[in-house]
């Protein structure tokens, strides 16, 4: 409850209409049951000669609605200023987005949310002195939405804490990595640049080096990099993203033709000079629909582990299998006989993060 009284006040007295009271100026009260309550606030001036009372009714109808909150940390301390974003997931799709300002001491809260499945993301405000030191981070502490811990909201949760991922910083050098991100024009002859898309830069070991946002032309740039191999990825909540693997050296000190394309629920890479392609390594999936076994044609460029994840329409992982695959053409069999009938999203990813997303129907 908020007190909006004016003047030099000394005391506050809240009557919540259920037999309980509070002397706090801004109390928090939990009702034990649903219903309509007559709430009154009485304030007294500092001189004790004047008092006033204001009353109003409050309707409590909490069936199927819950609250969510937590603290966002940078290192061992709460952040000073930022934003929390909550994405509701239904039938495998993000259907709603909520935003909350992160208060002093790093706390955020969302009230009266429908029971359901949610993905949580926190980011620092540009006004924060920590802004360039941490990347936007999903609950509990991952850089991309696909690996975020899903929150199944079936009761009030007040400890959904997020631990921001620090930026280690790239070693300085003479190299440059740059590119653009466009949205497919849906049949139009041209695509369109997309502004304010988060672009992540990692080293070959997956260490987070930098985070930039595309400008009004859809462009991004990572200048003054040491020679080496890097991973560049566009991160948009709800869209499956394929990374670009970029090598810069004395012969090729700059790679400036990276082009990401947003199409439907995917972000794919248009290959240019100096880039490693991530597409076209997954072939047919058959039979589809399937009742017991699903066969998947793949052709990794080298021997590596490949993960196969089936996600149901609620956004939950229904099945996961990691296979040690050789290079070249091969077929991987997945046993789906234990799954319920329905539509699933199959996410296939190799050790380097190369991604392919398909749909599978279980009969």
N, C-alpha and C positions, 0 to 999 in steps of 0.2 A: 504494500500500500504506500502511496506517495502523499506527503503533506505539501500542499501548495498555499498554505496560509502565509500572510504577510504581516510584518511588524516585529517588534522586539518581544519574542515569545520565550517563556520559561519552561512550560510543561505541556505535554501532549498526553491525551488519554483516548485510546482506541477501544471501542466496544464492538466486537466482531459479530455480535448477534447470535452466537452459539453458546453463550455463557463464559467466554474467555475474553480477556482484555490485554492491553499492552501499553506501557508508558513510552515506548520508542517513537521517534519521529517518523521513521520509515520502516515499519515492522513487516516481517514476512510471516504469513499465517497459513496453516494447512487445515482445511476443513475435513472432518472425519466422514462426512456424508454429503451427498448431493442435495440441492434444494435452493431456496431463495432466503437470503439472510439480510437483515436490516442493520447496516454498519454505521456507527456514529463516531466522529472525531470531535473531542472537546479540547480546546487550546486555552491557555491562560497566559496573560501578559507578564512581563518581568516585575511589574509593580504589584501584581496580584489583585488589582482592582477590577480588571476586565477579563471576561472569558466569553467564548462563543462556541457553539456546537453546530456541526453540519452532519446530516445523515443522508444515506442513499442505500438503495437495495443492490445486492450482489447475487447473481445467479450462478450457481456452481453445477455444471453438467460435464463431468469428466469421463463419461463412458467412452472408452476407446481412444482417449487423448492423454498424452504424457508429456513430461518435460525432459529436456536434455541439456546438460552443461558440463563444463570441465575447464581445465587450466592449460594454457599454451606456454610451453617452456622453450627458451633459447639457452642451451646448456643446462645449468642447474637452477636458473632463475626464470621467473615468469616474464613474458615479454611486456613491453610498455604500451604498445599501441598496434592495433591490427584489425583483421577481419576474419570471421569464421563463415564458411559457406557449407550448407547442408543440402545434399542432393537426395531426393527420395527416389528409390528404385522400385519399379513394378513391372513384372513380366519382362525382365531383362533390359528395360529401358528407363532412362532418367525422365521422370514425368513432372518434377517440380523442383524448384531451387529456393532456398531461404538464406538470408544473410543476417549476420549479427555483428555489431561492433564489439571488439574485445576490450573489456573494461580495464580499469587500473588493476594491477596485480595479475594481469594475464587471463582473467576469467571471461568466459562467454556463456551465453545461455539462450535456449530456444524454448518457448512455452507453448503448450497446448498443440502438440504435434499428433497427427494421426498415428495409430499403431501401424508399424510397417518396418521396412528395411531402408537404411540410410547410409550414405557415404559422406564423411566429414573432411573438410579441407580448411587449413588455416594459413594465413599469409600476413606478413608484416606490412604496416602502413609505410608509404614513401616518406612520411614525416619522422619515422623511427630512425635513430642512429644505427640500428641493427639491420636496416633494410637490405644493404648490399652484402651482408654476412651470412644470410640464411635464405634458402629457397622456399617457395610455397610447399607445404608438407601435408600429406594425408594422414589420417588417423591409422595407426598409432605413430609411425615414423617412416613413411615411404614416400618416394618422389612422384609416383604415378598412381592413377586411380585404380588401375586394374589389379594392383597388389595391395590396395587399401584393405584394412580390416573392416568388414561390414558391421554396422550397428543394427541389431535387431531390437527395435524399441517396443517392448511389451510392458514396461513399467518405467517409473522415473529413474533417470540415470544422471548422476551429478559428478562422475569421475572419469568422463571420456577425455582424458588428457592427451594432448598432442606434443610431441617432442620434435622441434624444428630441426631440419637437416642442415648442417653448416656447409658453407662453401669454402673449400680448401684453397682455391686460387690456382690458376695455371702458371707454370714456369714461363718467364718472359723470353721472347725470342723474336724472330723476323717473319714468322708465319702468320697467315690470315685465313680464317674460315668464315664464309658468308653465304647468304642465300635468301630465299623468299618462301612464303607459304601462301598458296592460293586456294580458293574454293572452286570446285567444279561448277561450271555454268549450267549444268543440267540440260545438255543438248545445245547450248549456245556455242558458237565457234571459239569463244575465249573464256578463260577462267578469270576470277576476280581476286585481287590481293586482300588479305585478312589482317586487320590491325589487332594489336595487343594479345598476340598468342605467345604463350610461354615456351621458350626454347632453352633446352638444357644442354650443357656441354660437359662430357665426362671423359676421363682418360681410359686407357685400354683395360684397366682393372675395375672400372665402374665407379671410380672416385669422382664426386661432384666437384667440378672446377668453376663453373660459372652459370649464370642464368640471365637471359636477356628477353625482352619483349619486342615483337615486331612493330615497326612504325606504320605510318599511314599508307605506305607503299607495300606493306607486307614483308619488309626487308629486315634482316638481322645480320649482325657482324660480331665476330670474336677476333679482335686484332692482337698483334704482338704476342703470338704464341710460339713456344719452343717447338722445334720439329718433332714429329712423332705421330702416333695413331690416336684418333679421338672418336668418340661417339657423340652424334648430334641427334636430339630427339625433340619433336614437338609434342607438348602435353596439353590436351584438351579433355576435360572430364567427360566421360561417356563415349569417347572415340578411341578406337584401337589404333595405335600408332606404330609404324615401322621406323626403326632408327636408320641413320646414315653413318657408315663407317668411313672416316676420312683420314688419309695419310698425307702429311706435308713433309717435304724434305728439301734439300738444296736444289734439286731439279724441278720440283713442283712446290715452291714456297707458299703458294696461295691456291685455295679451292674456293671459288666464289659463285659457283653455279648450282648449289644445292637447291632443289625445288621440291617442296612438300605440297601434295594435293589433298584437300579435304573432300572426300566423296562419301555421302551417306554417313555411316558410323565408323569410317576408317580414315586414317591419314597415311597415305602411301608416298613413296619416294620415286621421283623421276630421276633416273640415274644420269650423272654427268661425269666428266673427266675427274679422276681422283677418288671416285666414290665406289663403294662396294654395293652391288645390287642386293636387295633383300627379298624381292618378289619372285614368283614363278618357280619356286622350289617345292611347292605343294601342288600335286596334280589332282586326279579324280578321287572322290570319296564315294564308296559304293559298298553294299546297296544303300540307298537312301531314298525312302525310309528303310530302317533296319529293325530287326526284332532281337537278334542276339549278337552278331559280330559286325563291326564296321571296318572296312578295309580302306587304308589311306595311302595313296601314292606320294612319296616324297623323294627328293633328290638333293640332299645336302652337298655343299661344295667341299666339305671335309668331314672327317670322322668327328662326331661330337654328340653330346647329350641333347635330346629333343624332348620337350615337355608337351603333353597333350592334355588340355583341360576342357572339360565339358561344364558349361554354366547353364543353370536352369533359368526359367522365365522370371524368377524372383531375384536373379542376380547372385544366387548361391552356387558354390562349386559342388557339383554333383559327382564328379569323378576326376581324378588326376593320375596320370601315368607318365613316368620319365623313362625314356628308352635310350640305350647306348647304340647309336646308329653309325654305320660306316658312311663313306662318301658314295655318291652316285645313286642311280635309280634303285628303289626298293619299295616294299609294301609293308606297312605296319598294321597289325590287327588289334582292335580294341574290343573287349568284351563288354557290351552294354546291356546284357540280358537282365541285370539287376536294377536297371533304371526304370522309373515310371514312364509311361507313355507321355509324349509331348514333344515340344520344340526345344532344342538346345543350341547354344552357341559353342562351337569348337574353336578354341584358341590354341594355335600351334606355334611354339617359340623354340629357337635354338639357343646355344650357349651365348652367342653374340647378341641376342635380343631380336634377331630377324623374326618377323611376325606374319602369320597368316590367319585370317578369321573366316570360318565357314559356318553354315547352318546344318544341323543334323536332326532328322525326325526319328524319334523312337516310337515304334508301333506297340 
